[in-house]
Amino acid sequence: MGPTDQYRRLSFWHDTVPGTLVPGQALHADADADVAIVGAGFTGLWTAYYLSRADPGLRIIVCEREIAGFGASGRNGGWCSALFPASLAKLERMAGRDAAIAMYRAMQETVDEIGKVTADEGIDCHWAKGGTIEFARSAAQLRRAIQEVEEARTFGFGEDDLRLLTASQAREIASATDVLGGTYTPHCAAIHPARLARGLADVVRRQGVSIFERTPVQQIHPGRLVTAAGTVRARYVIRATEGYTAALPGLRRSVAPVYSLVIATAPLSDAAWEQIGLAGRPTFGDLRNLIIYGQRTADGRMVFGGRGAPYHLGSAVRPSFDRVPAVFAALRSTLADLFPALGDVKVTHAWGGPIGVPRDWCASAGLDRSTGLGWAGGYVGDGVATTNLAGRTLADLVTGSDSQITRLPWVGHRSPSWEAEPLRWLGMNAGLQVMNWADKQETRTGRASRAAGFMSRFLGS
Ligand SMILES: Cc1cc2nc3c(=O)[nH]c(=O)nc-3n(C[C@H](O)[C@H](O)[C@H](O)COP(=O)(O)OP(=O)(O)OC[C@H]3O[C@@H](n4cnc5c(N)ncnc54)[C@H](O)[C@@H]3O)c2cc1C
């Protein structure tokens, strides 16, 4: 198996992205830069993009262990959404009401910023801004829908941001089963994530940024990053390693990698789509505790994912953890349960990857001016758009621009460390089990599970 084949097998998106996946040049000697970035996912690439636009004279080096778009950025569910992992209420507790609202508005603007940049730069990432529908398929889920809309209203977000749907309004968008209602937000686009990641890497290279692939960084220090092939010296060193962060020295308890798994079906017939709906390609899920997410792809498939795969002791990340047959089977049956019109359509691809979960479930971006060390991450499952805001923020922090976005409440936020093992392993996996059990209970009884509420408070989500 050649290196191209190896990366094509990562996901449906890698399998269908145009262009080569043969790794580009690796670092082979010491180098000097103004800014050195670890990781060529969306965080690293957006940071390089905005930095090189702000100051084309900056020498920027990105070191990537595999290839650009190898990690979560190339293999996610393709929801480019305004979702932020910390709720409005939590952000209000952290930084006040205005700051919470500003954060959520900035996320909405970020979705449009990505749409604009991809159009301007000619990155064809199959952009379709059809919003998101979340179905309520039990009484407990309907109550959750009502509460979400009530919370949005309390913070001044109106019908144009999030609205409650009746069962028939929800069914007009898509004919899912057991629908009692739902919510709809226009602030989401469905995308082909590997097209965005690889396209962005090409744009960034054209802007003069050096991306060294197959270049694992072993240590990060103020003013330098160390690889087996050489040391990169730079005034600023940015960590953009998300779900892989725990493997770096000194960062074992910072961001826990939790696996999210995905399947893709063969293209559906026009008749099946006629029955299912999702015209305009809104992304979809339902309001269960253990998250599920789906999109109708540009070539007429269903891509459908969810959590539920185990967390691994010591925050371990391995290629073999990307594939859990029992979770793929559960995803297949949940999808068929949602949309019986899928019939026995073939699942052509199944994959997964780690998301980065901070102890308090709140993403952050920041730069320590005294050391020159910067970071962004902890997006949980909401990083596709948030990474763009991170990139713009880090670029402003590095160049010293006093912009609105550098005052958002996640900037400079430090999440507490995770518990030492085996407590982390016990807590994480107990949490996943409880959420799964709670969803079954809620479907059976219609009542919201107290256990799920407790677990989500315990985990800080
Ligand atoms: C299956 C799945 C589905 C998801 N679905 C969605 C979704 O629909 N919507 C959404 O908003 N978010 C989703 N997410 C989350 C989202 O994809 C991520 O939050 C986002 O892509 C993170 O981008 P990143 O650049 O920070 O990290 P990554 O894309 O993971 O990039 C980190 C990069 O760093 C490299 N790296 C790590 N360590 C080193 C090292 N030591 N040296 C050099 N390089 C290193 C890795 O190889 C990797 O390429 C999903 C994630 C997964 C896994």
The ligand as an SDF file (V2000), in Angstrom:
LIG
                    3D

 53 58  0  0  0  0  0  0  0  0999 V2000
  -15.4400   12.0260   13.3180 C   0  0  0  0  0  0  0  0  0  0  0  0
  -15.4960   13.4850   13.6380 C   0  0  0  0  0  0  0  0  0  0  0  0
  -16.6260   14.2220   13.2880 C   0  0  0  0  0  0  0  0  0  0  0  0
  -16.6780   15.5950   13.5640 C   0  0  0  0  0  0  0  0  0  0  0  0
  -17.7380   16.3230   13.0860 N   0  0  0  0  0  0  0  0  0  0  0  0
  -17.7200   17.6680   13.2100 C   0  0  0  0  0  0  0  0  0  0  0  0
  -18.7060   18.4580   12.5750 C   0  0  0  0  0  0  0  0  0  0  0  0
  -19.5420   17.9640   11.8200 O   0  0  0  0  0  0  0  0  0  0  0  0
  -18.6980   19.8050   12.8000 N   0  0  0  0  0  0  0  0  0  0  0  0
  -17.7580   20.3900   13.5930 C   0  0  0  0  0  0  0  0  0  0  0  0
  -17.8070   21.6090   13.7810 O   0  0  0  0  0  0  0  0  0  0  0  0
  -16.7590   19.6620   14.1500 N   0  0  0  0  0  0  0  0  0  0  0  0
  -16.7040   18.3350   13.9560 C   0  0  0  0  0  0  0  0  0  0  0  0
  -15.6800   17.6020   14.4690 N   0  0  0  0  0  0  0  0  0  0  0  0
  -14.6020   18.3080   15.1700 C   0  0  0  0  0  0  0  0  0  0  0  0
  -13.6960   19.0570   14.1860 C   0  0  0  0  0  0  0  0  0  0  0  0
  -13.4180   18.2470   13.0790 O   0  0  0  0  0  0  0  0  0  0  0  0
  -12.4120   19.4550   14.8990 C   0  0  0  0  0  0  0  0  0  0  0  0
  -12.7390   20.1770   16.0580 O   0  0  0  0  0  0  0  0  0  0  0  0
  -11.4900   20.3050   14.0590 C   0  0  0  0  0  0  0  0  0  0  0  0
  -11.2950   19.7470   12.7910 O   0  0  0  0  0  0  0  0  0  0  0  0
  -10.1690   20.4780   14.7920 C   0  0  0  0  0  0  0  0  0  0  0  0
   -9.2200   21.0210   13.9170 O   0  0  0  0  0  0  0  0  0  0  0  0
   -7.7060   21.1040   14.3970 P   0  0  0  0  0  0  0  0  0  0  0  0
   -6.9350   21.6540   13.2770 O   0  0  0  0  0  0  0  0  0  0  0  0
   -7.6490   21.8290   15.6860 O   0  0  0  0  0  0  0  0  0  0  0  0
   -7.3120   19.5950   14.7020 O   0  0  0  0  0  0  0  0  0  0  0  0
   -6.9720   18.4050   13.6780 P   0  0  0  0  0  0  0  0  0  0  0  0
   -7.7070   18.5310   12.4160 O   0  0  0  0  0  0  0  0  0  0  0  0
   -7.1040   17.1270   14.4200 O   0  0  0  0  0  0  0  0  0  0  0  0
   -5.4610   18.6800   13.3110 O   0  0  0  0  0  0  0  0  0  0  0  0
   -4.3990   18.4570   14.1900 C   0  0  0  0  0  0  0  0  0  0  0  0
   -3.2190   18.0770   13.3190 C   0  0  0  0  0  0  0  0  0  0  0  0
   -2.0490   18.0610   14.1270 O   0  0  0  0  0  0  0  0  0  0  0  0
   -1.2410   17.0130   13.6800 C   0  0  0  0  0  0  0  0  0  0  0  0
   -0.3510   16.6880   14.8070 N   0  0  0  0  0  0  0  0  0  0  0  0
   -0.6970   16.2010   16.0030 C   0  0  0  0  0  0  0  0  0  0  0  0
    0.3880   16.0460   16.7950 N   0  0  0  0  0  0  0  0  0  0  0  0
    1.4390   16.4710   16.0660 C   0  0  0  0  0  0  0  0  0  0  0  0
    2.8400   16.5560   16.3170 C   0  0  0  0  0  0  0  0  0  0  0  0
    3.3650   16.1670   17.4780 N   0  0  0  0  0  0  0  0  0  0  0  0
    3.6280   17.0290   15.3380 N   0  0  0  0  0  0  0  0  0  0  0  0
    3.1310   17.4410   14.1540 C   0  0  0  0  0  0  0  0  0  0  0  0
    1.8140   17.3590   13.8580 N   0  0  0  0  0  0  0  0  0  0  0  0
    0.9870   16.8870   14.8000 C   0  0  0  0  0  0  0  0  0  0  0  0
   -2.2060   15.8990   13.3560 C   0  0  0  0  0  0  0  0  0  0  0  0
   -1.6400   14.9370   12.4870 O   0  0  0  0  0  0  0  0  0  0  0  0
   -3.3560   16.6870   12.7190 C   0  0  0  0  0  0  0  0  0  0  0  0
   -3.2360   16.7610   11.3260 O   0  0  0  0  0  0  0  0  0  0  0  0
  -15.6000   16.2300   14.2240 C   0  0  0  0  0  0  0  0  0  0  0  0
  -14.4600   15.4850   14.5820 C   0  0  0  0  0  0  0  0  0  0  0  0
  -14.4050   14.1260   14.2840 C   0  0  0  0  0  0  0  0  0  0  0  0
  -13.1750   13.3540   14.6510 C   0  0  0  0  0  0  0  0  0  0  0  0
  1  2  1  0
  2  3  1  0
  2 52  2  0
  3  4  2  0
  4  5  1  0
  4 50  1  0
  5  6  2  0
  6  7  1  0
  6 13  1  0
  7  8  2  0
  7  9  1  0
  9 10  1  0
 10 11  2  0
 10 12  1  0
 12 13  2  0
 13 14  1  0
 14 15  1  0
 14 50  1  0
 15 16  1  0
 16 17  1  0
 16 18  1  0
 18 19  1  0
 18 20  1  0
 20 21  1  0
 20 22  1  0
 22 23  1  0
 23 24  1  0
 24 25  2  0
 24 26  1  0
 24 27  1  0
 27 28  1  0
 28 29  2  0
 28 30  1  0
 28 31  1  0
 31 32  1  0
 32 33  1  0
 33 34  1  0
 33 48  1  0
 34 35  1  0
 35 36  1  0
 35 46  1  0
 36 37  1  0
 36 45  1  0
 37 38  2  0
 38 39  1  0
 39 40  1  0
 39 45  2  0
 40 41  1  0
 40 42  2  0
 42 43  1  0
 43 44  2  0
 44 45  1  0
 46 47  1  0
 46 48  1  0
 48 49  1  0
 50 51  2  0
 51 52  1  0
 52 53  1  0
M  END
$$$$
